[in-house]
Amino acid sequence: MLTNRQSKILKLIINEYIKLAKPVGSKLICNSLKCSSATVRSEMATLEELGLLEKTHTSSGRIPSEKGYRYYVDHLMEPKKMSGEDILNLQIVFNNSKLELSDSISKSLQIIADLTNYTTIALGKASHDNILKQISIVPLNENQLVAIVITDKGYVEHKNISLDGVSLTEIEKTVSIINNIIIGTPIDEVAKKLEFEVKPIIAKYVSQHERIYQAFYDVFKDFSNQNINIVGKNNLLKQPEFNSVDKIRDIFSKFDDRNIIDNIEEKENDINIYIGNENNFDKDTTIIKTKYTTPYEEGTIAIVGPKRMEYDKVVALLEYIKEQIGSE
């Protein structure tokens, strides 16, 4: 553990670096703590030896190391009190009875992206507790229809299907077979049941069974997979850490990689902070995320930004949103 003065110095340097993205010199600390420059330089040297600060080649000042940010988060940070305006903006979203929860989450992500200049991500899917109640179809024209999947928890998913040259009678026959066999199945087990129980039966009774089966298999596959919503990717362009074309191209390619984004899913209920090499996304970023659970949906809300992130502000925003989701 650090001494009281070392803790104050580390906290000052991190808070200043978060604001300005410039190495912090001893003069600012001397003025803040009323210490001699020799004392401050000695303490900064100790913090550097402990691996909590780093010295850049272009300045005599120091910047926080990854280890320094972790110490700050674990021992020094206090959640920032939200402003009345921020609370009001989020309350308007969550108190709007016309919005589905998924829409409320999407709109709240946009607000957070605007407030922080970071990127926000929501991963959501039907929870395991959802039991398939019904699948139905609504024809749109000769070639297109909408498949509607409903669970016992009230979760509803719509999926457009295009089946050129397939008769509506054949499609309705398939839906009837599906409903007879898999009603009452947990939603994340439906795809497996389609493969091993439904497919052999429709192969006997439906002439164009391969095309129809694949269309409905895709419906349930999408239903069970993560729904991904990424807001504010371009906000990272505003961060000086990401002013390299190659760096921003690398990060943007990760946002477009389904496997990488799926791995952002959070397993724990707390608000958790993954700094640099801890996050398995990009060593120059921090990801702060939390898991949410409702009677019919579960998912993850994550904030992606530089390691020089306003940790206290982001944690406060996530705590508020998690609380609002839990009260829905």
Backbone bond lengths (Angstrom), bond angles and torsions (degrees), N, CA, C in turn:
res aa  C-N    CA-C-N  psi(-1)  N-CA   C-N-CA  omega(-1)  CA-C   N-CA-C  phi
1 M - - - 1.469 - - 1.530 109.63 -
2 L 1.300 115.21 149.18 1.461 120.72 -179.89 1.526 110.79 -84.77
3 T 1.327 114.90 159.09 1.458 118.90 171.61 1.513 108.61 -70.63
4 N 1.320 116.64 166.81 1.460 121.41 -179.62 1.525 110.69 -58.92
5 R 1.344 116.44 -43.23 1.467 119.40 -178.54 1.523 111.30 -68.45
6 Q 1.322 117.13 -40.43 1.465 119.97 178.25 1.537 111.00 -62.68
7 S 1.325 115.50 -39.27 1.467 119.70 177.62 1.518 111.32 -62.59
8 K 1.328 116.25 -43.10 1.468 120.04 179.00 1.517 111.26 -63.31
9 I 1.338 115.94 -41.69 1.463 119.87 -179.44 1.531 110.38 -65.17
10 L 1.335 116.70 -45.80 1.463 119.47 179.22 1.520 110.96 -61.00
11 K 1.318 116.86 -43.51 1.469 120.59 -179.48 1.523 110.89 -64.17
12 L 1.320 116.94 -41.46 1.465 120.44 177.98 1.522 111.59 -61.62
13 I 1.323 116.15 -45.56 1.466 120.05 -178.70 1.524 110.55 -63.36
14 I 1.324 117.00 -44.31 1.473 119.86 -179.05 1.519 110.74 -65.21
15 N 1.324 117.45 -46.03 1.472 119.77 -179.71 1.526 111.48 -62.24
16 E 1.333 116.64 -39.26 1.468 120.08 179.99 1.527 110.80 -70.24
17 Y 1.324 116.17 -40.32 1.461 119.59 -179.62 1.525 111.23 -68.36
18 I 1.326 117.20 -35.82 1.467 121.13 175.48 1.524 110.47 -59.15
19 K 1.325 116.50 -40.52 1.471 120.46 -177.33 1.525 112.63 -73.58
20 L 1.346 116.81 -43.97 1.464 119.79 -167.79 1.522 114.96 -110.69
21 A 1.326 117.75 -16.21 1.467 122.11 -177.86 1.523 111.65 57.71
22 K 1.346 116.94 33.35 1.466 122.27 177.57 1.517 109.07 -128.42
23 P 1.351 116.98 145.03 1.464 119.18 177.76 1.520 111.39 -54.63
24 V 1.315 116.22 144.77 1.464 122.28 -174.90 1.528 108.97 -103.80
25 G 1.339 115.73 126.79 1.457 120.89 -179.75 1.516 112.33 -94.23
26 S 1.325 115.81 174.02 1.467 121.14 -175.70 1.522 112.66 -71.27
27 K 1.342 116.96 -25.39 1.468 119.57 -175.31 1.527 111.78 -60.30
28 L 1.334 117.35 -44.91 1.465 120.60 -179.45 1.522 110.48 -61.11
29 I 1.330 116.21 -39.84 1.462 119.98 -178.18 1.516 110.87 -70.72
30 C 1.323 116.30 -39.29 1.474 119.89 176.70 1.521 110.52 -58.10
31 N 1.323 116.34 -44.29 1.465 119.98 -179.08 1.524 111.78 -66.74
32 S 1.314 116.60 -35.79 1.472 120.66 -177.20 1.520 112.42 -76.15
33 L 1.320 116.47 -40.49 1.466 120.51 -174.38 1.520 113.85 -102.15
34 K 1.339 116.70 -4.11 1.467 121.11 -179.97 1.529 111.14 59.23
35 C 1.324 115.62 43.66 1.460 121.49 178.08 1.530 109.37 -112.69
36 S 1.318 115.72 159.80 1.464 119.58 176.43 1.517 109.35 -72.26
37 S 1.321 116.10 155.08 1.464 120.10 -179.25 1.521 110.99 -63.93
38 A 1.330 116.98 -33.48 1.471 119.90 179.01 1.523 110.88 -64.19
39 T 1.334 116.50 -42.24 1.470 120.92 178.88 1.522 110.68 -63.10
40 V 1.316 115.58 -45.55 1.462 119.56 -177.93 1.526 110.97 -65.21
41 R 1.324 117.41 -43.48 1.468 120.40 179.87 1.528 110.79 -62.34
42 S 1.334 115.65 -37.77 1.462 119.89 178.64 1.529 111.06 -65.30
43 E 1.325 116.09 -43.85 1.472 120.17 179.51 1.530 111.18 -66.83
44 M 1.335 115.72 -38.44 1.466 118.97 178.18 1.535 110.68 -65.45
45 A 1.316 116.00 -37.00 1.467 119.84 177.83 1.531 110.23 -64.97
46 T 1.328 116.23 -38.89 1.469 120.02 177.73 1.527 110.71 -64.37
47 L 1.331 116.44 -44.53 1.466 120.58 178.65 1.528 111.09 -62.19
48 E 1.321 116.09 -33.92 1.464 120.06 177.47 1.527 109.87 -69.67
49 E 1.325 117.28 -41.08 1.468 121.05 178.23 1.527 111.10 -62.85
50 L 1.336 116.42 -33.20 1.459 121.40 178.70 1.525 112.46 -76.90
51 G 1.335 116.51 -5.94 1.462 120.54 178.51 1.517 113.91 83.72
52 L 1.348 117.60 12.87 1.460 121.34 -177.88 1.522 112.45 -91.77
53 L 1.339 116.60 -21.82 1.465 121.63 176.98 1.515 109.12 -126.23
54 E 1.333 115.63 157.80 1.457 122.09 175.80 1.520 108.93 -129.50
55 K 1.312 115.49 149.25 1.458 120.72 177.40 1.520 108.62 -105.72
56 T 1.331 115.82 129.21 1.466 118.89 -179.87 1.523 109.54 -85.23
57 H 1.309 115.41 163.07 1.466 120.21 -179.84 1.519 112.06 -79.19
58 T 1.312 116.65 -18.09 1.470 120.01 -173.31 1.526 113.02 -98.63
59 S 1.308 118.18 -1.23 1.466 120.24 -175.51 1.519 110.15 -155.16
60 S 1.315 115.03 156.93 1.467 120.00 176.33 1.527 110.65 -83.43
61 G 1.347 116.66 -6.37 1.449 120.64 -179.90 1.520 112.07 -77.27
62 R 1.328 115.37 175.21 1.463 121.09 179.78 1.526 110.31 -118.31
63 I 1.337 114.00 156.41 1.466 120.64 172.98 1.525 107.63 -128.09
64 P 1.324 117.32 156.74 1.474 119.13 179.28 1.521 111.13 -68.84
65 S 1.311 116.89 144.55 1.451 121.83 171.18 1.528 108.48 -90.42
66 E 1.313 115.89 172.03 1.466 119.58 175.53 1.530 110.60 -58.79
67 K 1.320 115.37 -40.31 1.471 120.32 177.99 1.532 110.70 -65.49
68 G 1.347 115.68 -35.02 1.465 119.69 178.08 1.513 112.35 -65.68
69 Y 1.328 116.62 -42.43 1.468 119.99 176.10 1.528 110.82 -61.55
70 R 1.340 116.21 -40.59 1.467 119.16 -179.71 1.522 110.85 -63.87
71 Y 1.341 117.14 -41.22 1.464 119.86 178.26 1.524 110.03 -63.61
72 Y 1.324 116.02 -42.13 1.466 121.49 179.24 1.527 110.86 -59.86
73 V 1.324 116.54 -46.88 1.467 121.32 -178.77 1.529 111.09 -64.50
74 D 1.320 116.36 -41.17 1.468 120.58 -174.63 1.528 113.40 -78.95
75 H 1.346 117.70 -28.89 1.462 119.22 -169.60 1.533 115.26 -126.31
76 L 1.321 118.34 -23.98 1.463 119.84 -170.10 1.528 114.63 -115.78
77 M 1.315 117.50 -25.70 1.468 120.86 -173.42 1.518 112.25 -75.09
78 E 1.312 114.64 142.39 1.463 121.70 171.38 1.525 107.76 -126.00
79 P 1.356 117.97 132.84 1.469 119.25 178.95 1.520 111.58 -53.91
80 K 1.308 115.15 136.05 1.463 121.22 -178.39 1.523 110.32 -79.09
81 K 1.315 116.15 138.98 1.455 120.01 178.10 1.528 109.53 -70.62
82 M 1.323 115.83 129.02 1.460 120.11 -179.78 1.524 110.97 -71.56
83 S 1.324 115.40 146.77 1.462 119.64 177.07 1.524 109.68 -74.92
84 G 1.315 116.04 156.74 1.459 120.81 178.28 1.513 111.87 -60.45
85 E 1.335 116.80 -35.01 1.474 120.69 -179.37 1.521 110.97 -67.77
86 D 1.347 116.64 -41.26 1.463 119.69 178.84 1.520 110.57 -64.27
87 I 1.321 116.91 -43.86 1.465 121.00 179.23 1.524 110.14 -61.17
88 L 1.328 116.93 -43.62 1.460 121.15 -179.16 1.522 111.22 -61.85
89 N 1.329 117.16 -44.49 1.468 120.63 -179.41 1.529 111.50 -60.66
90 L 1.330 116.29 -40.13 1.460 119.75 179.59 1.527 111.68 -75.65
91 Q 1.318 116.69 -35.41 1.469 120.18 177.56 1.527 111.27 -61.89
92 I 1.316 116.54 -40.40 1.465 120.97 179.53 1.528 110.20 -57.72
93 V 1.335 116.47 -40.42 1.465 121.16 -179.83 1.523 111.07 -67.23
94 F 1.333 116.47 -50.25 1.465 119.44 -173.55 1.527 112.77 -77.77
95 N 1.321 117.45 -18.86 1.467 119.93 178.41 1.518 112.76 -91.14
96 N 1.334 116.79 -0.49 1.458 121.08 179.59 1.527 108.75 -80.03
97 S 1.318 116.77 104.31 1.469 121.64 -175.65 1.522 112.57 -67.39
98 K 1.335 117.80 -15.35 1.456 120.57 -179.56 1.530 112.51 -80.17
99 L 1.335 116.53 -12.48 1.454 120.43 -176.68 1.526 111.48 -94.90
100 E 1.335 116.03 134.97 1.456 120.40 168.55 1.529 108.11 -68.72
101 L 1.344 116.61 159.44 1.459 120.24 -179.34 1.523 111.13 -57.43
102 S 1.329 116.89 -42.03 1.466 119.83 -179.22 1.526 111.06 -60.71
103 D 1.334 116.97 -36.81 1.465 120.51 177.62 1.523 110.78 -69.82
104 S 1.327 117.22 -38.55 1.467 120.86 177.89 1.519 110.39 -62.49
105 I 1.332 116.09 -42.29 1.463 119.88 178.75 1.519 110.27 -63.76
106 S 1.340 117.20 -43.79 1.463 120.90 -179.78 1.528 111.40 -60.39
107 K 1.335 116.37 -45.04 1.467 119.83 -179.16 1.529 111.50 -68.58
108 S 1.345 116.66 -35.46 1.464 119.07 178.10 1.528 110.74 -68.06
109 L 1.340 116.86 -33.56 1.462 120.21 176.61 1.521 110.92 -63.15
110 Q 1.327 116.45 -39.33 1.456 119.94 178.63 1.528 110.51 -63.94
111 I 1.331 116.44 -40.79 1.465 120.43 178.51 1.521 110.41 -62.47
112 I 1.337 116.68 -45.58 1.470 120.15 -179.69 1.529 110.76 -64.19
113 A 1.327 117.04 -41.45 1.465 119.97 178.43 1.528 110.56 -59.98
114 D 1.326 116.75 -40.52 1.466 120.94 179.01 1.532 111.67 -69.40
115 L 1.335 116.87 -37.86 1.470 120.89 -177.48 1.523 112.17 -72.33
116 T 1.320 117.01 -31.61 1.461 119.84 -171.53 1.528 114.78 -108.32
117 N 1.329 116.66 -19.24 1.464 121.50 -171.38 1.526 112.21 63.43
118 Y 1.335 116.35 29.46 1.457 121.99 173.59 1.525 108.87 -112.53
119 T 1.318 115.80 178.20 1.465 122.02 177.84 1.519 109.14 -98.98
120 T 1.326 116.86 135.58 1.461 121.11 179.97 1.525 109.64 -114.69
121 I 1.326 115.32 144.28 1.460 121.21 -177.49 1.521 109.22 -134.29
122 A 1.323 116.41 136.39 1.465 121.21 171.52 1.525 108.09 -122.95
123 L 1.321 115.62 129.72 1.458 122.53 173.14 1.515 106.84 -115.99
124 G 1.322 117.66 122.72 1.465 119.72 -177.98 1.514 111.30 -139.20
125 K 1.316 115.85 149.10 1.462 120.68 176.14 1.515 108.50 -156.67
126 A 1.315 115.09 162.73 1.463 119.54 176.26 1.524 109.31 -63.41
127 S 1.313 117.03 136.30 1.459 120.34 -178.94 1.526 110.87 -72.95
128 H 1.330 116.28 160.29 1.467 122.48 179.70 1.531 111.14 -58.52
129 D 1.328 116.46 -27.35 1.466 120.15 -177.17 1.522 112.76 -72.70
130 N 1.337 117.27 -11.24 1.463 120.01 177.63 1.527 110.45 -72.00
131 I 1.325 116.42 126.22 1.457 122.45 177.22 1.527 108.64 -107.74
132 L 1.330 116.31 133.29 1.460 119.64 -179.56 1.523 110.35 -61.66
133 K 1.315 115.87 125.31 1.462 121.58 179.64 1.524 111.70 -102.45
134 Q 1.336 116.28 -39.91 1.470 119.05 -177.13 1.518 110.49 -166.61
135 I 1.324 115.45 146.49 1.455 120.80 165.93 1.521 107.04 -123.55
136 S 1.317 116.60 134.22 1.467 120.67 179.18 1.519 108.85 -137.74
137 I 1.317 116.11 167.16 1.461 120.70 -179.81 1.523 110.00 -128.78
138 V 1.323 114.81 149.36 1.467 121.95 175.73 1.529 107.40 -128.90
139 P 1.337 118.59 109.54 1.466 120.41 179.11 1.534 111.05 -65.08
140 L 1.334 115.68 136.91 1.464 121.01 176.29 1.530 110.42 -101.42
141 N 1.307 116.02 -40.30 1.463 122.28 174.52 1.532 107.08 -158.22
142 E 1.335 117.39 -163.20 1.463 119.89 -175.57 1.524 112.79 -64.77
143 N 1.323 116.91 -27.79 1.463 120.20 -172.87 1.524 114.62 -113.43
144 Q 1.304 117.18 -12.54 1.461 119.10 -173.63 1.533 111.34 -127.11
145 L 1.312 114.21 148.24 1.461 120.55 176.34 1.518 108.98 -149.94
146 V 1.329 115.08 166.77 1.460 121.21 175.77 1.520 108.21 -112.38
147 A 1.333 116.04 126.89 1.466 120.99 173.40 1.522 108.20 -93.78
148 I 1.315 116.38 131.04 1.468 122.04 -178.74 1.522 108.53 -117.19
149 V 1.331 115.52 121.86 1.462 121.78 179.83 1.526 108.21 -110.78
150 I 1.330 116.06 129.33 1.468 121.50 -177.52 1.527 108.79 -126.22
151 T 1.340 115.67 136.81 1.466 120.01 176.71 1.526 110.02 -108.46
152 D 1.329 114.44 169.99 1.462 119.60 -178.67 1.527 112.67 -68.04
153 K 1.357 117.14 -17.03 1.462 120.86 179.65 1.525 112.24 -89.48
154 G 1.323 116.19 -0.25 1.458 119.59 -179.38 1.509 114.10 91.66
155 Y 1.318 117.47 7.18 1.461 121.36 177.85 1.527 108.52 -75.62
156 V 1.324 117.17 129.19 1.468 122.06 -177.10 1.528 109.21 -125.57
157 E 1.302 115.59 133.67 1.468 120.93 178.28 1.525 108.83 -128.64
158 H 1.341 116.03 135.29 1.461 121.11 177.25 1.524 109.20 -111.87
159 K 1.299 116.39 142.83 1.469 120.43 178.90 1.522 109.30 -144.08
160 N 1.323 116.42 125.29 1.460 120.76 176.51 1.527 109.59 -77.45
161 I 1.334 116.03 136.04 1.466 122.40 179.27 1.518 108.83 -125.65
162 S 1.327 115.81 135.41 1.462 121.13 175.79 1.521 108.50 -114.59
163 L 1.336 116.89 118.79 1.465 122.28 -179.46 1.530 108.84 -133.59
164 D 1.308 115.53 84.40 1.472 120.53 -179.74 1.524 110.74 -65.47
165 G 1.322 116.46 133.33 1.450 121.23 172.71 1.513 115.50 72.04
166 V 1.326 118.13 14.54 1.462 121.58 177.45 1.517 108.11 -107.11
167 S 1.313 116.99 130.68 1.458 119.65 -176.05 1.523 111.30 -72.05
168 L 1.323 114.94 148.00 1.460 120.52 178.42 1.531 110.76 -63.18
169 T 1.310 116.83 -32.68 1.465 120.95 179.31 1.526 111.04 -60.92
170 E 1.333 116.33 -43.89 1.462 120.79 178.90 1.535 111.13 -63.95
171 I 1.332 116.07 -39.16 1.465 120.26 179.70 1.521 110.39 -66.92
172 E 1.333 116.04 -44.12 1.469 120.02 179.27 1.521 111.53 -63.09
173 K 1.340 116.52 -36.52 1.460 120.61 177.94 1.538 109.86 -63.63
174 T 1.320 116.08 -41.77 1.468 120.92 178.69 1.522 111.21 -63.31
175 V 1.337 116.51 -44.41 1.466 120.65 179.68 1.517 110.64 -61.40
176 S 1.331 116.49 -39.55 1.462 120.47 178.98 1.532 111.08 -62.86
177 I 1.327 116.61 -41.82 1.468 120.40 178.43 1.525 110.63 -65.24
178 I 1.326 115.55 -43.66 1.473 119.77 179.03 1.521 110.65 -58.98
179 N 1.327 116.12 -48.18 1.468 120.05 -178.68 1.534 111.39 -61.84
180 N 1.325 116.95 -39.96 1.466 120.20 -178.40 1.525 112.46 -65.28
181 I 1.333 115.64 -31.99 1.471 118.87 -173.34 1.532 112.83 -94.36
182 I 1.310 118.08 -38.76 1.471 117.60 -168.65 1.518 115.27 -111.80
183 I 1.336 119.05 1.15 1.460 118.93 172.77 1.530 108.88 -58.53
184 G 1.329 116.57 133.33 1.463 121.24 -178.58 1.516 113.81 92.90
185 T 1.336 117.22 3.19 1.462 121.50 179.16 1.529 110.28 -91.39
186 P 1.350 119.19 137.44 1.469 120.72 173.22 1.518 109.64 -55.33
187 I 1.327 116.29 137.84 1.460 121.17 -169.87 1.523 113.02 -59.21
188 D 1.350 117.36 -32.39 1.455 118.02 -178.21 1.530 112.70 -82.70
189 E 1.338 117.45 1.95 1.468 121.00 175.48 1.526 112.07 -108.95
190 V 1.335 116.35 -2.71 1.463 120.60 -174.43 1.520 111.66 -64.75
191 A 1.340 117.99 -43.40 1.465 120.55 -176.68 1.529 111.19 -58.65
192 K 1.331 116.66 -41.21 1.466 120.68 178.95 1.533 111.01 -64.98
193 K 1.323 115.82 -40.44 1.463 119.91 -179.58 1.537 110.91 -68.11
194 L 1.318 116.16 -36.49 1.462 119.92 175.29 1.527 110.60 -58.77
195 E 1.324 115.46 -44.89 1.465 121.12 -176.41 1.527 112.17 -63.74
196 F 1.334 116.31 -46.07 1.464 118.74 -169.73 1.535 115.00 -99.24
197 E 1.341 117.31 -18.26 1.464 118.91 -177.69 1.529 112.99 -116.21
198 V 1.332 116.36 -42.62 1.462 119.21 -177.01 1.525 111.95 -79.58
199 K 1.305 117.20 -44.13 1.467 120.98 -175.03 1.530 113.21 -55.98
200 P 1.344 119.61 -46.40 1.476 118.46 179.86 1.524 113.53 -63.01
201 I 1.336 117.13 -30.92 1.464 120.01 -177.97 1.523 111.43 -75.80
202 I 1.340 117.22 -45.82 1.472 117.93 -179.02 1.529 110.74 -68.66
203 A 1.333 116.91 -22.68 1.469 119.33 176.21 1.526 110.86 -63.37
204 K 1.323 117.34 -26.34 1.470 121.79 179.94 1.527 112.52 -85.02
205 Y 1.339 116.60 -32.21 1.469 119.47 -169.12 1.532 114.96 -113.16
206 V 1.324 117.91 -10.75 1.467 120.51 -176.80 1.528 108.44 -120.85
207 S 1.343 116.97 124.31 1.456 120.49 -172.33 1.537 112.31 -66.46
208 Q 1.322 118.23 -45.71 1.468 121.20 -179.71 1.535 110.00 -100.03
209 H 1.312 114.49 49.61 1.466 120.50 -170.41 1.524 113.46 -65.24
210 E 1.343 118.14 -33.84 1.468 119.36 -176.54 1.526 112.08 -61.90
211 R 1.340 116.30 -47.80 1.470 120.41 -178.10 1.527 110.77 -67.47
212 I 1.328 116.11 -42.79 1.465 119.43 -177.97 1.527 110.20 -67.59
213 Y 1.339 115.18 -43.59 1.474 118.38 179.51 1.517 110.73 -59.60
214 Q 1.328 118.27 -46.01 1.464 121.37 -177.42 1.529 111.27 -61.62
215 A 1.345 115.45 -38.86 1.465 119.43 179.57 1.529 110.93 -61.87
216 F 1.321 116.97 -45.35 1.472 119.54 -178.42 1.532 112.00 -75.84
217 Y 1.318 116.81 -30.37 1.461 119.89 174.67 1.526 109.55 -61.93
218 D 1.345 117.12 -42.07 1.466 121.54 178.86 1.529 111.22 -63.90
219 V 1.330 116.43 -35.65 1.464 120.39 177.57 1.522 110.00 -58.34
220 F 1.315 117.45 -50.56 1.463 120.93 -176.60 1.524 112.39 -74.71
221 K 1.318 116.17 -29.28 1.462 119.34 176.65 1.517 110.19 -64.29
222 D 1.336 116.12 -45.86 1.462 120.39 177.43 1.521 111.24 -64.37
223 F 1.322 116.28 -36.15 1.461 121.44 -178.54 1.525 110.61 -64.12
224 S 1.335 116.88 -38.73 1.460 121.63 -177.15 1.523 111.96 -81.90
225 N 1.342 117.25 -24.96 1.460 120.07 -178.82 1.523 111.41 -76.08
226 Q 1.326 114.43 168.17 1.452 120.59 176.06 1.534 110.54 -66.04
227 N 1.333 116.22 134.42 1.458 120.52 165.62 1.526 106.75 -89.36
228 I 1.317 116.98 128.61 1.465 121.52 -172.89 1.518 110.16 -113.33
229 N 1.321 115.60 132.09 1.460 121.54 175.67 1.525 107.70 -132.24
230 I 1.326 116.66 115.46 1.464 122.16 -179.55 1.525 108.23 -114.79
231 V 1.324 116.10 125.84 1.469 121.54 -176.60 1.528 109.37 -124.31
232 G 1.324 116.33 134.15 1.465 120.42 172.22 1.515 115.18 80.82
233 K 1.333 117.62 33.12 1.473 118.62 177.63 1.535 110.96 -57.65
234 N 1.323 116.33 -39.70 1.464 119.88 -176.97 1.521 113.02 -68.11
235 N 1.342 117.88 -12.31 1.459 119.50 177.01 1.520 111.86 -61.38
236 L 1.327 116.48 -28.88 1.464 118.74 -179.94 1.520 111.78 -66.04
237 L 1.329 116.74 -22.05 1.468 119.99 176.73 1.527 111.12 -66.05
238 K 1.324 117.15 -21.11 1.467 121.65 -179.61 1.528 112.37 -82.11
239 Q 1.331 117.29 -9.60 1.457 121.33 -176.72 1.528 109.64 -92.54
240 P 1.337 117.96 127.25 1.475 119.96 -177.12 1.523 114.02 -61.15
241 E 1.330 117.26 -24.08 1.467 119.91 178.26 1.526 111.79 -63.42
242 F 1.323 116.06 -23.86 1.458 119.99 -173.77 1.532 111.27 -114.71
243 N 1.328 116.24 41.68 1.475 119.11 -178.87 1.527 112.14 -89.89
244 S 1.330 117.10 1.41 1.453 120.94 176.27 1.528 109.39 -87.98
245 V 1.324 115.92 133.28 1.466 120.61 179.40 1.521 110.35 -60.13
246 D 1.326 116.64 -43.22 1.465 120.48 -179.38 1.518 111.25 -63.77
247 K 1.342 116.81 -39.19 1.460 120.32 -178.38 1.515 111.23 -67.39
248 I 1.314 116.76 -46.11 1.459 119.60 -177.60 1.534 109.95 -68.86
249 R 1.332 117.06 -34.67 1.468 119.80 176.69 1.526 110.17 -63.88
250 D 1.324 116.33 -39.20 1.468 120.99 179.54 1.526 110.86 -64.17
251 I 1.335 116.55 -45.50 1.468 119.94 -178.66 1.529 110.65 -67.71
252 F 1.326 117.14 -42.69 1.467 119.64 179.71 1.528 111.27 -62.55
253 S 1.330 117.03 -35.54 1.470 119.44 178.13 1.524 110.38 -65.98
254 K 1.319 117.32 -31.28 1.471 120.68 177.37 1.527 110.84 -70.37
255 F 1.329 116.62 -36.96 1.463 119.39 175.96 1.531 111.15 -62.73
256 D 1.328 117.26 -27.34 1.463 121.01 -178.63 1.529 112.59 -90.23
257 D 1.331 117.10 -3.19 1.463 121.17 -178.62 1.526 109.41 -94.24
258 R 1.329 115.75 110.57 1.469 120.64 -175.15 1.531 112.15 -58.50
259 N 1.315 117.29 -39.68 1.464 120.58 -178.13 1.523 111.76 -65.70
260 I 1.332 116.52 -40.97 1.466 120.26 179.54 1.524 110.46 -66.13
261 I 1.342 116.92 -43.75 1.464 120.14 -179.10 1.524 110.91 -67.78
262 D 1.336 117.63 -39.14 1.465 120.12 176.99 1.526 111.55 -57.54
263 N 1.331 116.85 -32.43 1.465 121.21 -178.55 1.525 113.02 -73.44
264 I 1.323 116.82 -8.37 1.466 119.69 175.86 1.529 110.61 -75.06
265 E 1.321 116.88 -13.74 1.465 120.52 -179.84 1.532 110.92 -49.32
266 E 1.332 115.88 133.06 1.470 122.13 -178.97 1.525 109.99 -98.27
267 K 1.316 116.18 133.87 1.467 121.49 -179.82 1.521 112.22 -93.99
268 E 1.344 116.72 -21.45 1.467 120.65 -174.36 1.526 110.59 -98.44
269 N 1.329 115.71 154.24 1.462 120.26 -177.63 1.523 113.56 -81.80
270 D 1.327 117.44 -24.54 1.457 120.16 -177.47 1.529 110.50 -70.05
271 I 1.331 115.07 171.46 1.462 120.21 170.75 1.524 106.48 -86.89
272 N 1.318 116.85 117.97 1.457 121.88 -172.22 1.524 111.19 -117.72
273 I 1.322 114.38 143.65 1.458 121.74 -174.21 1.527 108.89 -117.19
274 Y 1.340 115.98 123.88 1.456 121.83 -178.87 1.528 108.28 -119.49
275 I 1.327 115.53 112.11 1.461 121.62 -171.13 1.521 110.64 -104.03
276 G 1.337 115.98 126.27 1.462 120.34 174.33 1.508 113.38 56.70
277 N 1.322 115.82 -119.97 1.462 121.71 -175.84 1.525 113.58 -65.66
278 E 1.329 117.78 -9.11 1.462 120.44 179.56 1.528 112.56 -76.68
279 N 1.342 118.22 -19.41 1.466 118.72 -167.02 1.532 115.72 -97.23
280 N 1.309 118.95 -7.29 1.473 121.33 178.52 1.530 113.00 57.39
281 F 1.333 116.55 19.68 1.469 120.46 175.90 1.519 109.47 -112.43
282 D 1.329 115.88 -60.57 1.454 120.78 177.72 1.524 108.19 -157.65
283 K 1.336 116.78 132.63 1.462 121.37 -173.65 1.525 113.23 -66.97
284 D 1.324 118.10 -15.39 1.464 120.66 -179.59 1.529 112.57 -98.08
285 T 1.313 116.86 8.47 1.467 120.58 -178.82 1.525 111.16 -119.77
286 T 1.324 113.87 162.80 1.467 121.80 167.02 1.517 107.57 -117.27
287 I 1.325 116.52 140.78 1.463 121.23 173.66 1.522 107.93 -120.89
288 I 1.322 115.74 123.21 1.462 121.72 173.89 1.519 106.65 -110.22
289 K 1.334 116.83 126.06 1.465 118.10 -172.71 1.521 111.49 -149.34
290 T 1.316 113.50 163.87 1.460 120.08 178.50 1.521 109.40 -149.25
291 K 1.300 115.56 155.35 1.466 122.26 175.83 1.525 108.39 -93.79
292 Y 1.334 116.48 142.66 1.456 119.91 172.36 1.525 109.18 -126.17
293 T 1.308 115.75 150.94 1.464 121.44 -179.68 1.517 109.39 -139.89
294 T 1.330 116.77 131.69 1.462 122.71 173.48 1.528 106.40 -123.23
295 P 1.336 118.18 174.79 1.472 118.99 179.61 1.518 114.39 -57.90
296 Y 1.346 118.34 -23.88 1.465 119.24 -175.59 1.525 114.17 -127.43
297 E 1.312 117.73 -1.78 1.459 119.51 -176.48 1.520 110.04 -146.46
298 E 1.328 115.39 149.29 1.455 120.44 172.99 1.523 108.17 -137.97
299 G 1.306 115.69 154.71 1.451 117.49 -177.72 1.507 112.81 -177.11
300 T 1.332 114.64 -169.10 1.456 122.94 -176.86 1.517 109.27 -132.64
301 I 1.321 116.31 138.18 1.455 121.52 169.28 1.525 107.12 -113.96
302 A 1.328 116.97 128.07 1.461 121.08 -176.26 1.528 110.57 -132.70
303 I 1.322 115.03 144.92 1.466 122.06 175.07 1.521 107.12 -116.59
304 V 1.338 116.38 125.33 1.465 121.99 -178.84 1.520 109.13 -113.09
305 G 1.318 116.37 127.45 1.453 120.87 178.63 1.518 110.13 -155.02
306 P 1.318 117.04 -173.47 1.467 119.41 177.53 1.529 110.39 -70.49
307 K 1.331 116.73 164.24 1.466 119.16 175.00 1.524 109.83 -60.34
308 R 1.313 115.98 -27.42 1.468 121.93 174.80 1.538 109.10 -80.82
309 M 1.300 114.74 61.53 1.461 121.33 -174.92 1.522 110.53 -100.38
310 E 1.335 116.00 150.53 1.471 120.04 173.61 1.535 108.48 -76.81
311 Y 1.316 115.44 79.11 1.460 120.66 -173.78 1.526 112.41 -56.88
312 D 1.318 116.37 -45.09 1.473 119.64 -175.86 1.518 111.78 -63.12
313 K 1.326 116.86 -38.58 1.469 120.99 -179.37 1.528 111.30 -70.73
314 V 1.335 116.57 -44.30 1.462 120.43 -177.92 1.526 111.26 -65.64
315 V 1.328 116.91 -41.65 1.465 120.55 178.73 1.525 110.38 -60.79
316 A 1.339 117.18 -43.16 1.463 120.79 179.68 1.526 110.99 -62.56
317 L 1.337 117.38 -41.93 1.469 121.21 179.57 1.528 111.23 -65.31
318 L 1.321 116.38 -43.14 1.467 119.52 179.84 1.524 111.62 -66.64
319 E 1.322 116.79 -38.80 1.469 119.82 177.71 1.525 110.50 -61.07
320 Y 1.326 116.22 -40.23 1.465 120.08 -178.71 1.534 110.10 -67.03
321 I 1.324 117.15 -45.91 1.463 120.47 -178.50 1.531 110.82 -65.24
322 K 1.318 116.14 -41.32 1.477 119.87 177.45 1.509 110.81 -59.59
323 E 1.314 117.02 -40.35 1.457 121.84 177.88 1.526 111.81 -64.35
324 Q 1.337 115.96 -41.02 1.462 120.41 179.77 1.533 111.10 -67.13
325 I 1.329 117.13 -41.19 1.467 120.13 178.65 1.525 110.12 -63.15
326 G 1.332 116.84 -40.94 1.441 120.96 -179.33 1.506 114.13 -65.09
327 S 1.337 116.18 -23.13 1.477 119.58 -178.39 1.512 112.36 -92.61
328 E 1.348 116.65 -3.64 1.472 119.68 -177.76 1.537 110.56 -68.78
